[in-house]
Amino acid sequence: MDKKIIIAHRGNALQFPENSWLAIQSAIDLGIKYIECDVQLSKDKQPVLFHDRNLERLCQQAGALYDYDYDELITFSLSYNERFGDQFKGNGLLGLEELVTRMQSYPDVSLFVELKRVSIEQFGIDTVLSCIIPLLEPLADRCVIISYNFAAIREVRRRGWQMVGFVMDQWSTLNERRIDELAPEWYFCDINGLPALGRIGIAGTRTAVFEVGKIEVARELWQRGVDAIETFNVNEMITAKS
């Protein structure tokens, strides 16, 4: 079992617009075997890869993803002009169905799919899961569904999904609620919410830490027992495993 896992956070997001196929393809081409992406629903309930609560930063558009039907969303540029200028003008948003189709060409790559809270708040857990889970079925043996929303992950588990993960900002959250009832395969924790000292990890599950941008930090975390680091800095972080 690999104890030094690198998870590409929204793909190779330092070099390409995050959650785009360009970013995901780049991470795969670099040899990364674990990709994290974010999923929200459009107004007409089509799952789309997207992180933010609004479209301004990444698409230079007003409103939220759920304000637009899918056919209109795919006309927008996922270009992140503030970082990349006009380099990726015309690069479209990626639908979850298209991602699943493309990933079938990479059977050795695993996905972490985060259910974004903004969609759960807008549409409810049942609608979000009913739209997303059927599309992910072809990748069920290598796809972990993750979320900050405890109730959503509990329902994912109840529906029989094989692998789930709980995301948290503070490691101490583990002491505040009965997360153990989920029996998650993965825990994800913000690096800023970790204890300062000691080993990190829970027997019988795996732990990932985000957002890790420096090689020396990644090496320290692996020494403390963390299984995976999640990073935008894919290119450089590959050298941290050596």
C-alpha positions in Angstrom: 0.0 0.0 0.0 1.4 3.4 -1.0 2.1 5.5 2.1 3.2 8.6 0.1 0.2 9.4 -2.0 -0.1 12.7 -4.0 -3.6 13.9 -4.8 -3.9 16.5 -7.5 -6.1 19.1 -6.0 -8.6 20.0 -8.8 -6.0 18.6 -11.2 -2.7 20.4 -12.0 -4.3 23.6 -10.9 -1.1 25.7 -10.9 -0.6 25.3 -14.6 -4.2 25.0 -15.9 -7.7 26.2 -14.8 -8.8 24.1 -11.9 -11.4 21.3 -12.4 -10.9 21.5 -16.1 -10.0 18.5 -18.3 -6.8 20.3 -19.2 -5.8 20.3 -15.5 -6.8 16.7 -14.9 -5.2 15.4 -18.1 -1.9 17.2 -17.1 -1.9 15.6 -13.7 -2.4 12.2 -15.2 0.3 12.8 -17.8 2.7 13.6 -14.9 2.0 10.2 -13.4 -0.4 11.2 -10.7 -2.8 8.4 -9.8 -5.2 10.3 -7.5 -7.3 13.2 -8.7 -9.6 15.4 -6.6 -12.4 17.4 -8.2 -15.5 19.3 -7.1 -19.0 18.8 -8.3 -22.1 21.1 -8.3 -25.4 21.0 -10.1 -26.5 23.4 -12.7 -30.0 25.0 -12.7 -31.3 22.0 -14.7 -29.6 19.6 -12.3 -26.7 18.6 -14.5 -23.5 17.8 -12.5 -20.6 20.1 -13.4 -17.0 20.3 -12.1 -16.7 23.6 -10.2 -15.4 24.7 -6.9 -16.6 28.3 -6.1 -19.9 29.5 -4.8 -20.0 32.0 -7.7 -18.7 32.2 -11.2 -16.8 35.4 -11.0 -13.2 34.3 -10.2 -13.0 31.4 -12.7 -15.5 32.4 -15.4 -15.8 36.2 -15.1 -19.6 35.7 -15.0 -22.3 37.0 -12.6 -24.2 34.6 -10.3 -23.7 31.0 -9.2 -23.5 27.8 -11.2 -27.1 26.9 -10.2 -28.4 30.1 -11.8 -27.7 28.7 -15.3 -28.8 25.7 -17.3 -26.0 23.3 -18.4 -26.3 24.3 -22.1 -25.5 27.9 -21.1 -22.8 27.1 -18.7 -20.8 25.2 -21.3 -20.6 28.4 -23.4 -18.6 30.1 -20.6 -14.8 30.1 -20.5 -13.3 28.4 -17.5 -10.2 30.5 -17.9 -9.3 32.1 -14.5 -8.2 35.3 -16.1 -6.7 36.7 -12.9 -4.0 34.0 -13.0 -3.8 33.0 -16.7 -4.9 36.1 -18.6 -6.4 35.1 -22.0 -4.3 31.9 -22.3 -7.3 29.6 -21.7 -10.1 31.7 -23.2 -12.6 29.3 -24.7 -11.7 26.5 -22.3 -15.1 25.1 -21.3 -16.5 23.8 -18.0 -16.4 20.0 -17.7 -19.5 18.0 -17.1 -19.3 15.0 -14.7 -20.6 12.7 -17.4 -17.8 13.7 -19.7 -15.3 13.3 -17.0 -16.4 9.7 -16.3 -16.3 8.8 -19.9 -12.8 10.2 -20.3 -11.6 8.5 -17.1 -12.5 5.1 -18.4 -9.3 5.4 -20.6 -7.3 5.6 -17.4 -8.2 2.5 -15.3 -5.3 3.0 -12.9 -6.3 6.5 -11.8 -8.6 7.0 -8.8 -11.0 9.9 -8.2 -12.0 11.8 -5.1 -15.3 13.6 -5.9 -16.3 16.3 -3.5 -20.0 17.2 -3.2 -20.0 20.9 -2.7 -22.1 22.3 0.1 -23.5 25.1 -2.1 -25.4 22.5 -4.2 -26.6 20.6 -1.2 -28.0 23.8 0.3 -29.6 24.7 -3.0 -31.1 21.4 -4.1 -31.0 19.1 -1.0 -29.1 15.9 -0.4 -31.5 13.6 -2.2 -31.5 15.5 -5.4 -27.7 16.0 -5.4 -27.0 12.3 -4.9 -29.7 11.2 -7.3 -28.0 13.3 -10.0 -24.4 12.4 -9.2 -24.2 8.8 -8.0 -25.6 7.1 -11.2 -23.1 8.9 -13.3 -20.2 7.7 -11.1 -21.2 4.0 -11.2 -18.7 3.1 -14.0 -15.9 4.2 -11.6 -17.4 2.8 -8.4 -14.3 0.7 -7.6 -11.9 3.7 -7.8 -14.0 6.7 -6.8 -14.3 8.1 -3.3 -17.2 10.4 -2.7 -16.2 13.1 -0.1 -17.9 16.1 1.5 -17.8 18.5 4.5 -21.5 17.7 4.8 -21.8 14.8 7.4 -25.4 14.0 6.5 -24.7 13.8 2.8 -21.8 11.3 3.3 -24.0 9.3 5.7 -26.6 9.1 2.9 -24.0 8.2 0.3 -23.0 5.3 2.6 -26.6 4.3 3.2 -27.1 4.0 -0.6 -24.3 1.5 -0.7 -21.4 3.4 -2.2 -18.2 1.6 -1.6 -15.8 4.4 -0.5 -16.5 7.6 1.2 -14.5 10.4 2.8 -15.3 13.1 5.4 -13.7 16.5 4.9 -13.0 18.8 7.9 -11.2 22.1 8.7 -10.1 21.0 12.1 -8.7 17.7 13.2 -10.5 18.2 16.6 -13.8 17.8 14.7 -13.3 14.1 15.2 -14.0 14.6 18.9 -17.2 16.6 18.4 -19.5 14.2 16.5 -19.9 10.5 15.9 -18.1 10.4 12.6 -17.0 6.8 13.4 -20.5 5.7 12.5 -19.7 6.4 8.9 -16.7 4.1 8.9 -15.2 6.3 6.2 -12.3 5.0 4.1 -10.8 8.5 4.1 -10.5 11.6 6.3 -9.4 14.9 4.7 -8.2 17.8 6.9 -7.1 21.3 6.2 -3.4 21.6 7.0 -4.2 24.7 9.2 -6.4 22.6 11.4 -3.9 19.9 12.3 -2.4 19.4 15.8 1.1 20.9 16.0 2.8 17.7 17.1 2.4 14.0 17.1 1.2 11.3 14.7 -1.8 12.0 12.5 -4.0 9.2 11.5 -6.8 6.8 12.6 -6.5 3.0 12.5 -8.5 1.4 9.8 -8.8 4.5 7.6 -6.6 6.8 5.6 -5.8 10.4 6.0 -5.2 13.2 3.4 -4.1 16.8 4.2 -4.8 19.8 2.0 -3.5 22.3 0.8 0.2 21.3 0.9 2.4 23.5 -1.3 5.9 22.8 0.0 8.1 19.7 -0.4 9.5 19.9 3.1 6.0 20.1 4.6 4.8 17.1 2.6 7.7 15.0 3.8 7.1 16.0 7.4 3.4 15.0 7.1 4.2 11.6 5.6 6.6 11.1 8.5 3.8 11.9 10.9 1.7 9.1 9.5 -0.4 11.0 6.9 -1.2 8.8 3.9 -1.8 11.5 1.3 -1.0 15.2 0.6 -3.4 17.1 -1.6 -1.7 19.8 -3.7 -2.1 22.3 -6.5 1.7 22.2 -6.9 1.7 18.8 -8.6 4.8 19.3 -10.7 7.1 20.2 -7.9 5.5 17.9 -5.3 6.3 14.7 -7.3 10.0 15.2 -6.2 8.9 15.1 -2.5 8.4 11.3 -2.6 12.0 10.6 -3.4 
